[in-house]
Amino acid sequence: MSGTPDAEHAPSETLDQTAGLTFRKGRWIDGWEPENDAQWDKVGQKIAKRNLGFSIYAEFLGFIVWGLWAIVAVQLQVSAKGGPGPYGFSFDSNQVFWLISMPSLVGATLRFPYTFMVSKFGGRNWTIVSATLLLIPTICMTIAIANHPVDGVGGTSYGVMLLVAALAGFGGGNFASSMANITFFYPQRTKGWALGLNAAGGNIGSAVAQFTVPIVISLTAGVVTGIAPGPNGLVKNLPMAGWFWIPFIVVAIICAFLFMNNLSSAKADFSAYAVAFKDPHLWLLSFLYIGTFGSFIGLGGVFPKLISDQFTNPDTGLNPYNTPIQIGSAAIALSFLGPLVGSLARPYGGRLADRFGGAIITVISFLAMAIGTLLVIFTLLPAQPNFWLFLICFLVIFVFTGVGNGSMYRMIPTVFAFKAGQMDAAHKSAGIDTVRKTSAALGIVSAFGAYGGFLVPQLFNVSKEAYGDYLHVLWWFLAGYLVFLVITVIAYIVPYSRKGTRV
């Protein structure tokens, strides 16, 4: 029916005369103008919200796939007593750290090409493709893990396992294309809110994966031939960590096909990316974003292993703190709380930045992360560390990684707006060149920030290999957060305060 969103389902071209939209085959929409209040109020807002909802769902699954190896890899590590782990594999600590960090290395790299895919193929079409690609790492992971060693012999080799872990990077790339897609749907006055929801909805996937996987593999547990049963006579059904998510991914593919849209107006401005790459602020903000989002994704990946290594008794091989929550037959590791509180804090970081300025909230975040790191160090100094103090202090770090993520996403567009001479941080009067350059910068900064997911586990790896503990890497992080803090003050607090303004 012409004039309503139902027109999108018409088999041929349909024109909405009042909204100025044309709906074509393949769910393409021509004439999309979110700044047109009449169009937005009549049909635009409803269409945008629908696309945002399914975009969040697909991105959420991307983060789940991206984060699965954080909890699965720990199950493949050699036991505290030196024998095979709970599923028969005997990978050493260095190998496990690489399995944890490889998805982030690939995912961060994929964010660069993924940013352009929406303009080339359409947001709906690329969501279908990117969601379909998530089936590859999940299926490959289940097959690789199911091929476990029998009596210490055979099983998937480490090289193959590392390759399979790298495939999980498909999930990390989804963030860039999802954010690029949603930015075209919303007007400037609500774009921050929409992008914040999209980002937070995706980020929380890391926590959901770490919470859900122990339940799934415990509820489907059974005696597996060739592996010595655990104390309860059961062996966790680890391949279900992958199989469980496949139906949800299929639903995401179907929903994107049926309900999402492509915008013909969604065009990438390659010249804006070229200009952004030449701007020194891009590199400075990317560096700072490694400190916030890089810490979030990196610490989220390493947290399960850190708890396992730090609090497992080497004599008994038991860790009473790694799985303290009992839900039926499933023992839930508290490591999921880190990504959870970090994800939930992200929108509040944006809200505080809107009120007080992004730079000042980012400075406070780095200061709190430094204090939290120092407190974590103190909790680990005694011969018998207190787990609960350790957990609380680490959660403080996670909370402020989320706050910093939100404040930096407010900082980035504001910095470029002020540099362009546009004092309106909401871009209501900003020229199109500034808007396009800002959009490009957001995509690039998010990609560089994701490399923290690789760097953070590798720093923990270096500390463990070189010094036999994690205290050294925590001191490095403390120093790093103080460096981030000083840079933010010098570059984005002092200069702007002298002008009587803030970013």
C-alpha angles and dihedrals in degrees: 000000000000118000097031135080087255086075088077089075094057113120092227138033113305126188124212100205096190097048096036093233129136119203115205138181115288089039092280118160123205125195097031109170112165091180088062101096094200093053092042095051095044103047111332099081093050093049092046093050091050092052091045092053095052091041090056090049093051093044090047089058089047090058090047092054090043092053101041094094091059090073101024095053092059089060090058095055124109111264124258088255092054098255131109117304125247092286099040100262122121106197113158125236094265092052092049092052089054091050088052096047102039095077090056093049092053094038093052091050092048091055090076097060093033089062090066099042095083093059092044101046106013129260096264094044094049092047087057091050097043092047090049090052088060088070090067098064094038095051093042091049093052092049093046094049094043088058091074127165117268113218088344094306129112125349131132111323121241092245092056091044090053091051091050090050089052090057088064085073087085086077092055093053092058093075094065096050093042093052091044090052097049094047089066093053100055135065118240093256092063101024094097092054093047094047090046091054091045092051096044092046089055097042093055089063088080090060094044091053093052092046098043103041096066089051093049097047092045096048090051094043121136142149108292118204114248098020123097109243120244127241091289094048092250135106120211114252093233097174087068086072085078105027092055094066098048096085090050090051091050089052089052091052092049094046092049089050094049105034113022128085142218118225117214087202092061099103127160116233102216091181089059090056091050091051092045092053089057093053114097090211089065092060094043093050091045089054091050092047089058085061093055111027093022089056091047097052095034097048089042089057096046099039098087091051093044092055091044094050098040100047105031114110107235091207098051100022088226127132111189091182100051093072109023099143114079119200108174106304092340122099108204120211114226090224089095089070091072098061089036097058091039091054094046092049094054098082090048089054089057092047093050090047090054089055104037104017131271096253096055092047090048090052091050089049094053090046092051091046090052092049091046091051091050090051091049089054091053091050091055097047098081119084088245106036119209106244097200094053088047091052095047093048092048091050088056088059091049093049092055094045084061094045089049092050091055095044093048092053086058092044097053100061091039093054092052092044093054092044089055089053093253108132093186104095091194089063092234089140099023118124119248091249091060093048093050093046090050092050090051091048092052091055094047094046091050090053094050091045090057090063085075086075087067099036098050097056090043091054089052087049092052091049092051095045097044102036106016094237144066098236093090094055090049090056088051090052092049090054091045094053090051089052090050089049094051093047091051092050094047096043104033111016107042100041095047095042088057087057090050094247141090140218 
